[in-house]
Amino acid sequence: MHILDELDARGLIADITDRAGLADLLSKGPVPFYVGYDPTSPSLHVGSLVPIILQMRLQRAGHKPIVLVGGSTGMIGDPSGRSIERNLQSDDELNRNLAGIRAQLARFLDFGPGPTGAIFVNNADWTRGVGVLDFLRDIGKYLTINYMMAKDSVRARLESESGISYTEFSYMLLQAFDFVHLAKVHGCRLQAGGSDQYGNITAGCELSRKMGGPQLYGLTVPLLLDSSGQKMGKTSTGERVWLDAERTSPYAFYQYWLNVSDEDVPKLLRIFSLRSLSEIDGVVREHDKDRSQRVGQRELARELTALVHSPDEVARVEEASRVMFGGSLEGIQEGTLTLLAQVVPVVEVPRSELAAGIGIVDLLSRTVAESKSAARRLVQQGGAYINNVRIGDVEHKVTTEHLATPTMLVVRGGRKDYRLVRVK
């Protein structure tokens, strides 16, 4: 199967500028291609996983990824998909963000030597030394205002209440200049990006044509939307799901994918899974036999957590999940509860106090109950648990013997209200 047919079957293509021409080019040998990332944060988020997966698949098909981080364009901001102008960043912020993104992408792509080894480039290296007059004379003259205003990203901002500044209006020219520069220096013939980038990508193709350069191609991937048409990438509480474990814990990352809808499972598996299409079809069939078992979601969560974090992290996350669903804590590892501490409130108590014994009513009132009377009722009604073992005696004492690990135990009130108690 040709790589473009494979990408199509997986739902990874939104638009291509010239499919027949690109298919022919990709059939002839390694093709350098680039995807750009705006350094607006030191971490990418789950929306970035779609172009990352595209890069991985093209590299595995024998092509050369060029990862462009926008050290100069990131100081301006792309107006595509935005209703207002973003805040400009300082050099220090940009450098910190560039370093973070570079480290993350190194986990997904092979940056070794050879014809398909990925490379990092920063457009600040070839744009910051270009004067305004030189840029307007050598580049700006090739794309007309009419051409640029016809692009959806520009037209939408022109029609909005806030309008568009010249700073953001110039973004399209700068991105087109990047494409032409990479074609000249690295033989880059293809630019890929999100579907909201199509106007900027085609501007690069047009600039190359008008400057007498080689034919360049563009390919866009769909934006990550759920079955209701809403953008994916945020939790139910509105928090963005990041690829950085410090911003979104591996446990929360796993749970995000575990909770996607049944309707979205087949599409998401085809986009993100590195399994063959026939294997994915088998997972979907198994999933459809009993959707309550969440077979598809579990496979998706496992694959993406292993890809973004590590296979070892999957084992820890799934052990932590068993704790959160009332499973036994026998043999639980310290690292598993440490992982849960990123998403479950932690209450610290002195080791000496726990060694002397803390009454269950007292401990519940310091963790999951609003008062001692509420804690007492919780015990009497069968809703008090230590390490997922029900405690039915209001006189029960919790001691260091209850520690599930050398430093922690788990308190639960009812079905879902958890606290970690850590000795200090």
Contacts in CASP RR format, 6 or more apart in sequence:
PFRMAT RR
TARGET T0000
AUTHOR 0000-0000-0000
METHOD contacts of the structure
MODEL  1
MHILDELDARGLIADITDRAGLADLLSKGPVPFYVGYDPTSPSLHVGSLV
PIILQMRLQRAGHKPIVLVGGSTGMIGDPSGRSIERNLQSDDELNRNLAG
IRAQLARFLDFGPGPTGAIFVNNADWTRGVGVLDFLRDIGKYLTINYMMA
KDSVRARLESESGISYTEFSYMLLQAFDFVHLAKVHGCRLQAGGSDQYGN
ITAGCELSRKMGGPQLYGLTVPLLLDSSGQKMGKTSTGERVWLDAERTSP
YAFYQYWLNVSDEDVPKLLRIFSLRSLSEIDGVVREHDKDRSQRVGQREL
ARELTALVHSPDEVARVEEASRVMFGGSLEGIQEGTLTLLAQVVPVVEVP
RSELAAGIGIVDLLSRTVAESKSAARRLVQQGGAYINNVRIGDVEHKVTT
EHLATPTMLVVRGGRKDYRLVRVK
1 9 0 8 1.000
2 23 0 8 1.000
2 26 0 8 1.000
2 27 0 8 1.000
3 26 0 8 1.000
3 57 0 8 1.000
3 58 0 8 1.000
3 61 0 8 1.000
3 63 0 8 1.000
4 13 0 8 1.000
4 16 0 8 1.000
4 19 0 8 1.000
4 22 0 8 1.000
4 23 0 8 1.000
4 26 0 8 1.000
6 57 0 8 1.000
6 61 0 8 1.000
6 277 0 8 1.000
7 13 0 8 1.000
7 54 0 8 1.000
7 57 0 8 1.000
9 270 0 8 1.000
9 277 0 8 1.000
10 57 0 8 1.000
10 270 0 8 1.000
10 271 0 8 1.000
10 277 0 8 1.000
11 222 0 8 1.000
11 267 0 8 1.000
11 270 0 8 1.000
11 271 0 8 1.000
12 50 0 8 1.000
12 53 0 8 1.000
12 54 0 8 1.000
12 57 0 8 1.000
12 221 0 8 1.000
12 222 0 8 1.000
12 271 0 8 1.000
13 219 0 8 1.000
13 220 0 8 1.000
13 221 0 8 1.000
13 222 0 8 1.000
14 194 0 8 1.000
14 195 0 8 1.000
14 198 0 8 1.000
14 220 0 8 1.000
14 221 0 8 1.000
14 222 0 8 1.000
15 195 0 8 1.000
15 198 0 8 1.000
15 218 0 8 1.000
15 219 0 8 1.000
15 220 0 8 1.000
16 22 0 8 1.000
16 217 0 8 1.000
16 218 0 8 1.000
16 219 0 8 1.000
16 220 0 8 1.000
17 201 0 8 1.000
17 202 0 8 1.000
17 205 0 8 1.000
17 217 0 8 1.000
17 218 0 8 1.000
17 219 0 8 1.000
18 215 0 8 1.000
18 217 0 8 1.000
21 215 0 8 1.000
21 217 0 8 1.000
22 190 0 8 1.000
22 217 0 8 1.000
22 218 0 8 1.000
22 219 0 8 1.000
25 31 0 8 1.000
25 189 0 8 1.000
25 190 0 8 1.000
25 217 0 8 1.000
26 61 0 8 1.000
26 63 0 8 1.000
29 62 0 8 1.000
29 63 0 8 1.000
30 62 0 8 1.000
30 63 0 8 1.000
30 64 0 8 1.000
30 115 0 8 1.000
30 116 0 8 1.000
31 63 0 8 1.000
31 64 0 8 1.000
31 189 0 8 1.000
31 190 0 8 1.000
32 63 0 8 1.000
32 64 0 8 1.000
32 66 0 8 1.000
32 182 0 8 1.000
32 186 0 8 1.000
32 187 0 8 1.000
32 188 0 8 1.000
32 189 0 8 1.000
32 190 0 8 1.000
33 55 0 8 1.000
33 58 0 8 1.000
33 63 0 8 1.000
33 64 0 8 1.000
33 65 0 8 1.000
33 66 0 8 1.000
33 188 0 8 1.000
33 189 0 8 1.000
33 190 0 8 1.000
33 191 0 8 1.000
33 192 0 8 1.000
34 65 0 8 1.000
34 66 0 8 1.000
34 67 0 8 1.000
34 68 0 8 1.000
34 121 0 8 1.000
34 178 0 8 1.000
34 179 0 8 1.000
34 182 0 8 1.000
34 188 0 8 1.000
34 190 0 8 1.000
34 191 0 8 1.000
34 192 0 8 1.000
35 51 0 8 1.000
35 54 0 8 1.000
35 55 0 8 1.000
35 65 0 8 1.000
35 66 0 8 1.000
35 67 0 8 1.000
35 68 0 8 1.000
35 191 0 8 1.000
35 192 0 8 1.000
35 193 0 8 1.000
36 51 0 8 1.000
36 67 0 8 1.000
36 68 0 8 1.000
36 69 0 8 1.000
36 70 0 8 1.000
36 193 0 8 1.000
37 44 0 8 1.000
37 48 0 8 1.000
37 67 0 8 1.000
37 68 0 8 1.000
37 69 0 8 1.000
37 70 0 8 1.000
37 101 0 8 1.000
37 105 0 8 1.000
38 70 0 8 1.000
38 73 0 8 1.000
38 74 0 8 1.000
38 77 0 8 1.000
38 78 0 8 1.000
39 69 0 8 1.000
39 70 0 8 1.000
39 71 0 8 1.000
39 74 0 8 1.000
39 89 0 8 1.000
39 94 0 8 1.000
39 97 0 8 1.000
39 98 0 8 1.000
39 101 0 8 1.000
40 74 0 8 1.000
40 77 0 8 1.000
40 86 0 8 1.000
40 89 0 8 1.000
40 97 0 8 1.000
41 97 0 8 1.000
41 242 0 8 1.000
42 96 0 8 1.000
42 97 0 8 1.000
42 99 0 8 1.000
42 100 0 8 1.000
42 101 0 8 1.000
42 244 0 8 1.000
43 100 0 8 1.000
43 101 0 8 1.000
43 104 0 8 1.000
43 242 0 8 1.000
43 243 0 8 1.000
43 244 0 8 1.000
43 247 0 8 1.000
44 52 0 8 1.000
44 101 0 8 1.000
44 104 0 8 1.000
44 105 0 8 1.000
44 242 0 8 1.000
44 243 0 8 1.000
45 233 0 8 1.000
45 240 0 8 1.000
45 241 0 8 1.000
45 242 0 8 1.000
45 243 0 8 1.000
46 224 0 8 1.000
46 232 0 8 1.000
46 233 0 8 1.000
46 241 0 8 1.000
46 242 0 8 1.000
46 243 0 8 1.000
46 256 0 8 1.000
47 223 0 8 1.000
47 224 0 8 1.000
47 232 0 8 1.000
47 233 0 8 1.000
48 243 0 8 1.000
49 224 0 8 1.000
49 243 0 8 1.000
49 272 0 8 1.000
49 304 0 8 1.000
49 308 0 8 1.000
50 194 0 8 1.000
50 221 0 8 1.000
50 222 0 8 1.000
50 223 0 8 1.000
50 224 0 8 1.000
50 271 0 8 1.000
51 192 0 8 1.000
51 193 0 8 1.000
51 194 0 8 1.000
51 221 0 8 1.000
52 105 0 8 1.000
52 108 0 8 1.000
53 271 0 8 1.000
53 272 0 8 1.000
54 192 0 8 1.000
54 193 0 8 1.000
54 219 0 8 1.000
54 221 0 8 1.000
55 65 0 8 1.000
55 67 0 8 1.000
55 108 0 8 1.000
55 109 0 8 1.000
55 118 0 8 1.000
55 192 0 8 1.000
56 108 0 8 1.000
56 109 0 8 1.000
56 274 0 8 1.000
58 65 0 8 1.000
58 192 0 8 1.000
59 65 0 8 1.000
59 109 0 8 1.000
59 110 0 8 1.000
59 116 0 8 1.000
59 117 0 8 1.000
59 118 0 8 1.000
62 115 0 8 1.000
62 116 0 8 1.000
63 116 0 8 1.000
64 115 0 8 1.000
64 116 0 8 1.000
64 117 0 8 1.000
64 118 0 8 1.000
64 119 0 8 1.000
65 109 0 8 1.000
65 117 0 8 1.000
65 118 0 8 1.000
65 119 0 8 1.000
66 118 0 8 1.000
66 119 0 8 1.000
66 121 0 8 1.000
66 182 0 8 1.000
66 186 0 8 1.000
66 188 0 8 1.000
67 102 0 8 1.000
67 105 0 8 1.000
67 109 0 8 1.000
67 118 0 8 1.000
67 119 0 8 1.000
67 120 0 8 1.000
67 121 0 8 1.000
68 121 0 8 1.000
68 122 0 8 1.000
68 123 0 8 1.000
68 178 0 8 1.000
68 182 0 8 1.000
69 98 0 8 1.000
69 101 0 8 1.000
69 102 0 8 1.000
69 120 0 8 1.000
69 121 0 8 1.000
69 122 0 8 1.000
69 123 0 8 1.000
70 98 0 8 1.000
70 122 0 8 1.000
70 123 0 8 1.000
70 124 0 8 1.000
71 94 0 8 1.000
71 98 0 8 1.000
71 122 0 8 1.000
71 123 0 8 1.000
71 124 0 8 1.000
72 123 0 8 1.000
72 124 0 8 1.000
72 127 0 8 1.000
72 128 0 8 1.000
72 174 0 8 1.000
73 123 0 8 1.000
73 127 0 8 1.000
73 171 0 8 1.000
73 174 0 8 1.000
73 175 0 8 1.000
73 178 0 8 1.000
74 89 0 8 1.000
74 94 0 8 1.000
75 88 0 8 1.000
75 89 0 8 1.000
75 94 0 8 1.000
76 88 0 8 1.000
76 167 0 8 1.000
76 168 0 8 1.000
76 170 0 8 1.000
76 171 0 8 1.000
76 174 0 8 1.000
77 85 0 8 1.000
77 86 0 8 1.000
77 88 0 8 1.000
77 168 0 8 1.000
77 171 0 8 1.000
78 153 0 8 1.000
78 168 0 8 1.000
78 171 0 8 1.000
78 175 0 8 1.000
78 197 0 8 1.000
78 200 0 8 1.000
79 85 0 8 1.000
79 153 0 8 1.000
79 154 0 8 1.000
79 157 0 8 1.000
79 164 0 8 1.000
79 168 0 8 1.000
79 169 0 8 1.000
79 171 0 8 1.000
80 153 0 8 1.000
80 196 0 8 1.000
80 197 0 8 1.000
80 199 0 8 1.000
80 200 0 8 1.000
81 153 0 8 1.000
81 156 0 8 1.000
81 196 0 8 1.000
82 157 0 8 1.000
83 157 0 8 1.000
83 160 0 8 1.000
83 162 0 8 1.000
84 162 0 8 1.000
85 162 0 8 1.000
85 164 0 8 1.000
85 165 0 8 1.000
85 167 0 8 1.000
85 168 0 8 1.000
89 97 0 8 1.000
98 122 0 8 1.000
102 120 0 8 1.000
104 243 0 8 1.000
104 244 0 8 1.000
105 120 0 8 1.000
107 308 0 8 1.000
108 307 0 8 1.000
109 117 0 8 1.000
109 118 0 8 1.000
110 116 0 8 1.000
110 117 0 8 1.000
110 118 0 8 1.000
111 117 0 8 1.000
111 118 0 8 1.000
111 119 0 8 1.000
111 120 0 8 1.000
112 118 0 8 1.000
119 186 0 8 1.000
121 182 0 8 1.000
121 186 0 8 1.000
123 174 0 8 1.000
123 178 0 8 1.000
123 181 0 8 1.000
126 181 0 8 1.000
126 185 0 8 1.000
127 174 0 8 1.000
127 177 0 8 1.000
127 178 0 8 1.000
135 173 0 8 1.000
135 177 0 8 1.000
139 173 0 8 1.000
139 176 0 8 1.000
139 177 0 8 1.000
139 207 0 8 1.000
140 173 0 8 1.000
142 206 0 8 1.000
142 207 0 8 1.000
142 210 0 8 1.000
142 211 0 8 1.000
143 172 0 8 1.000
143 173 0 8 1.000
143 176 0 8 1.000
143 203 0 8 1.000
143 206 0 8 1.000
143 207 0 8 1.000
143 210 0 8 1.000
147 203 0 8 1.000
147 206 0 8 1.000
148 154 0 8 1.000
148 169 0 8 1.000
148 172 0 8 1.000
148 173 0 8 1.000
148 203 0 8 1.000
149 155 0 8 1.000
149 158 0 8 1.000
151 172 0 8 1.000
151 199 0 8 1.000
151 200 0 8 1.000
151 203 0 8 1.000
152 199 0 8 1.000
153 172 0 8 1.000
153 196 0 8 1.000
153 199 0 8 1.000
153 200 0 8 1.000
154 164 0 8 1.000
154 169 0 8 1.000
154 172 0 8 1.000
157 163 0 8 1.000
157 164 0 8 1.000
157 168 0 8 1.000
158 164 0 8 1.000
171 200 0 8 1.000
172 199 0 8 1.000
172 200 0 8 1.000
172 203 0 8 1.000
173 203 0 8 1.000
175 200 0 8 1.000
175 201 0 8 1.000
175 203 0 8 1.000
175 204 0 8 1.000
176 200 0 8 1.000
176 203 0 8 1.000
176 204 0 8 1.000
176 206 0 8 1.000
176 207 0 8 1.000
177 204 0 8 1.000
177 207 0 8 1.000
179 188 0 8 1.000
179 191 0 8 1.000
179 201 0 8 1.000
179 204 0 8 1.000
179 205 0 8 1.000
179 207 0 8 1.000
179 208 0 8 1.000
179 216 0 8 1.000
180 204 0 8 1.000
180 207 0 8 1.000
180 208 0 8 1.000
180 211 0 8 1.000
180 213 0 8 1.000
180 216 0 8 1.000
182 188 0 8 1.000
183 189 0 8 1.000
183 208 0 8 1.000
183 213 0 8 1.000
183 214 0 8 1.000
183 216 0 8 1.000
187 214 0 8 1.000
188 216 0 8 1.000
189 214 0 8 1.000
189 215 0 8 1.000
189 216 0 8 1.000
189 217 0 8 1.000
190 216 0 8 1.000
190 217 0 8 1.000
190 218 0 8 1.000
190 219 0 8 1.000
191 201 0 8 1.000
191 204 0 8 1.000
191 216 0 8 1.000
191 217 0 8 1.000
191 218 0 8 1.000
191 219 0 8 1.000
192 201 0 8 1.000
192 218 0 8 1.000
192 219 0 8 1.000
192 220 0 8 1.000
192 221 0 8 1.000
193 201 0 8 1.000
193 219 0 8 1.000
193 220 0 8 1.000
193 221 0 8 1.000
194 220 0 8 1.000
194 221 0 8 1.000
194 222 0 8 1.000
194 223 0 8 1.000
195 220 0 8 1.000
195 221 0 8 1.000
195 222 0 8 1.000
195 223 0 8 1.000
196 223 0 8 1.000
197 220 0 8 1.000
198 220 0 8 1.000
201 218 0 8 1.000
201 220 0 8 1.000
202 218 0 8 1.000
204 216 0 8 1.000
205 215 0 8 1.000
205 216 0 8 1.000
205 217 0 8 1.000
205 218 0 8 1.000
208 214 0 8 1.000
208 215 0 8 1.000
208 216 0 8 1.000
209 215 0 8 1.000
209 216 0 8 1.000
223 231 0 8 1.000
224 231 0 8 1.000
224 232 0 8 1.000
224 233 0 8 1.000
225 231 0 8 1.000
225 232 0 8 1.000
226 232 0 8 1.000
226 260 0 8 1.000
226 261 0 8 1.000
226 264 0 8 1.000
227 261 0 8 1.000
227 263 0 8 1.000
227 264 0 8 1.000
232 260 0 8 1.000
233 240 0 8 1.000
233 241 0 8 1.000
233 256 0 8 1.000
234 240 0 8 1.000
234 241 0 8 1.000
235 241 0 8 1.000
235 252 0 8 1.000
235 256 0 8 1.000
236 259 0 8 1.000
239 248 0 8 1.000
240 248 0 8 1.000
241 248 0 8 1.000
241 252 0 8 1.000
241 253 0 8 1.000
241 256 0 8 1.000
242 248 0 8 1.000
243 308 0 8 1.000
245 253 0 8 1.000
245 309 0 8 1.000
248 256 0 8 1.000
249 339 0 8 1.000
249 342 0 8 1.000
249 343 0 8 1.000
250 305 0 8 1.000
250 309 0 8 1.000
250 313 0 8 1.000
250 316 0 8 1.000
250 317 0 8 1.000
250 339 0 8 1.000
251 317 0 8 1.000
251 320 0 8 1.000
251 321 0 8 1.000
251 339 0 8 1.000
251 340 0 8 1.000
251 342 0 8 1.000
251 343 0 8 1.000
252 342 0 8 1.000
252 343 0 8 1.000
253 304 0 8 1.000
253 305 0 8 1.000
253 308 0 8 1.000
253 309 0 8 1.000
254 301 0 8 1.000
254 302 0 8 1.000
254 305 0 8 1.000
254 314 0 8 1.000
254 317 0 8 1.000
254 318 0 8 1.000
254 321 0 8 1.000
255 301 0 8 1.000
255 321 0 8 1.000
256 301 0 8 1.000
257 268 0 8 1.000
257 297 0 8 1.000
257 300 0 8 1.000
257 301 0 8 1.000
257 304 0 8 1.000
257 305 0 8 1.000
258 294 0 8 1.000
258 297 0 8 1.000
258 298 0 8 1.000
258 300 0 8 1.000
258 301 0 8 1.000
258 321 0 8 1.000
259 297 0 8 1.000
260 268 0 8 1.000
260 297 0 8 1.000
260 300 0 8 1.000
262 287 0 8 1.000
262 291 0 8 1.000
262 297 0 8 1.000
265 284 0 8 1.000
265 287 0 8 1.000
265 296 0 8 1.000
265 297 0 8 1.000
265 300 0 8 1.000
266 280 0 8 1.000
266 284 0 8 1.000
268 300 0 8 1.000
269 275 0 8 1.000
269 280 0 8 1.000
269 283 0 8 1.000
269 284 0 8 1.000
269 296 0 8 1.000
269 299 0 8 1.000
269 300 0 8 1.000
270 277 0 8 1.000
270 280 0 8 1.000
272 300 0 8 1.000
272 303 0 8 1.000
272 304 0 8 1.000
272 307 0 8 1.000
273 279 0 8 1.000
273 280 0 8 1.000
273 283 0 8 1.000
273 299 0 8 1.000
273 300 0 8 1.000
273 303 0 8 1.000
274 303 0 8 1.000
274 307 0 8 1.000
275 283 0 8 1.000
275 303 0 8 1.000
283 295 0 8 1.000
283 296 0 8 1.000
283 299 0 8 1.000
284 296 0 8 1.000
286 295 0 8 1.000
286 296 0 8 1.000
287 293 0 8 1.000
287 294 0 8 1.000
287 295 0 8 1.000
287 296 0 8 1.000
287 297 0 8 1.000
287 299 0 8 1.000
289 295 0 8 1.000
302 314 0 8 1.000
302 318 0 8 1.000
305 313 0 8 1.000
305 314 0 8 1.000
305 317 0 8 1.000
306 313 0 8 1.000
306 314 0 8 1.000
316 333 0 8 1.000
316 335 0 8 1.000
316 336 0 8 1.000
316 339 0 8 1.000
317 339 0 8 1.000
319 332 0 8 1.000
319 333 0 8 1.000
319 336 0 8 1.000
320 336 0 8 1.000
320 337 0 8 1.000
320 339 0 8 1.000
320 340 0 8 1.000
322 328 0 8 1.000
323 329 0 8 1.000
323 332 0 8 1.000
323 336 0 8 1.000
323 337 0 8 1.000
323 340 0 8 1.000
323 388 0 8 1.000
323 410 0 8 1.000
324 340 0 8 1.000
324 344 0 8 1.000
324 418 0 8 1.000
326 385 0 8 1.000
326 388 0 8 1.000
326 412 0 8 1.000
327 388 0 8 1.000
328 388 0 8 1.000
329 387 0 8 1.000
329 388 0 8 1.000
329 404 0 8 1.000
329 410 0 8 1.000
332 404 0 8 1.000
332 405 0 8 1.000
333 405 0 8 1.000
334 405 0 8 1.000
334 406 0 8 1.000
334 407 0 8 1.000
334 408 0 8 1.000
335 405 0 8 1.000
337 404 0 8 1.000
337 405 0 8 1.000
337 408 0 8 1.000
337 410 0 8 1.000
337 420 0 8 1.000
340 418 0 8 1.000
340 420 0 8 1.000
341 408 0 8 1.000
341 420 0 8 1.000
341 422 0 8 1.000
344 418 0 8 1.000
344 419 0 8 1.000
344 420 0 8 1.000
345 418 0 8 1.000
345 419 0 8 1.000
345 420 0 8 1.000
346 419 0 8 1.000
346 420 0 8 1.000
346 421 0 8 1.000
346 422 0 8 1.000
347 366 0 8 1.000
347 367 0 8 1.000
347 411 0 8 1.000
347 419 0 8 1.000
347 420 0 8 1.000
347 421 0 8 1.000
347 422 0 8 1.000
348 421 0 8 1.000
348 422 0 8 1.000
348 423 0 8 1.000
348 424 0 8 1.000
349 358 0 8 1.000
349 366 0 8 1.000
349 421 0 8 1.000
349 422 0 8 1.000
349 423 0 8 1.000
349 424 0 8 1.000
350 423 0 8 1.000
350 424 0 8 1.000
351 400 0 8 1.000
351 423 0 8 1.000
351 424 0 8 1.000
354 398 0 8 1.000
354 399 0 8 1.000
354 400 0 8 1.000
354 403 0 8 1.000
354 421 0 8 1.000
354 423 0 8 1.000
355 399 0 8 1.000
355 400 0 8 1.000
356 399 0 8 1.000
357 397 0 8 1.000
357 398 0 8 1.000
357 399 0 8 1.000
358 397 0 8 1.000
358 398 0 8 1.000
358 399 0 8 1.000
359 395 0 8 1.000
359 396 0 8 1.000
359 397 0 8 1.000
359 398 0 8 1.000
360 375 0 8 1.000
360 379 0 8 1.000
360 384 0 8 1.000
360 386 0 8 1.000
360 391 0 8 1.000
360 393 0 8 1.000
360 394 0 8 1.000
360 395 0 8 1.000
360 396 0 8 1.000
360 397 0 8 1.000
360 398 0 8 1.000
361 372 0 8 1.000
361 375 0 8 1.000
361 376 0 8 1.000
361 379 0 8 1.000
361 394 0 8 1.000
362 372 0 8 1.000
362 375 0 8 1.000
363 398 0 8 1.000
363 411 0 8 1.000
363 421 0 8 1.000
364 375 0 8 1.000
364 378 0 8 1.000
364 379 0 8 1.000
364 384 0 8 1.000
364 411 0 8 1.000
364 413 0 8 1.000
365 371 0 8 1.000
365 372 0 8 1.000
365 374 0 8 1.000
365 375 0 8 1.000
367 411 0 8 1.000
367 419 0 8 1.000
367 421 0 8 1.000
368 378 0 8 1.000
368 411 0 8 1.000
368 412 0 8 1.000
368 413 0 8 1.000
368 414 0 8 1.000
368 417 0 8 1.000
368 418 0 8 1.000
368 419 0 8 1.000
369 375 0 8 1.000
369 378 0 8 1.000
369 413 0 8 1.000
375 384 0 8 1.000
376 394 0 8 1.000
378 384 0 8 1.000
378 413 0 8 1.000
378 414 0 8 1.000
379 391 0 8 1.000
379 392 0 8 1.000
379 393 0 8 1.000
379 394 0 8 1.000
379 396 0 8 1.000
380 392 0 8 1.000
380 394 0 8 1.000
382 390 0 8 1.000
382 392 0 8 1.000
383 390 0 8 1.000
383 412 0 8 1.000
383 413 0 8 1.000
383 414 0 8 1.000
384 390 0 8 1.000
384 391 0 8 1.000
384 392 0 8 1.000
384 412 0 8 1.000
384 413 0 8 1.000
384 414 0 8 1.000
385 391 0 8 1.000
385 410 0 8 1.000
385 411 0 8 1.000
385 412 0 8 1.000
385 413 0 8 1.000
385 414 0 8 1.000
386 398 0 8 1.000
386 402 0 8 1.000
386 409 0 8 1.000
386 410 0 8 1.000
386 411 0 8 1.000
386 412 0 8 1.000
387 402 0 8 1.000
387 404 0 8 1.000
387 409 0 8 1.000
387 410 0 8 1.000
388 410 0 8 1.000
388 412 0 8 1.000
398 409 0 8 1.000
400 423 0 8 1.000
402 409 0 8 1.000
403 409 0 8 1.000
403 423 0 8 1.000
404 410 0 8 1.000
407 422 0 8 1.000
407 423 0 8 1.000
408 420 0 8 1.000
408 421 0 8 1.000
408 422 0 8 1.000
408 423 0 8 1.000
409 420 0 8 1.000
409 421 0 8 1.000
410 418 0 8 1.000
410 419 0 8 1.000
410 420 0 8 1.000
410 421 0 8 1.000
411 418 0 8 1.000
411 419 0 8 1.000
411 420 0 8 1.000
411 421 0 8 1.000
412 418 0 8 1.000
412 419 0 8 1.000
END
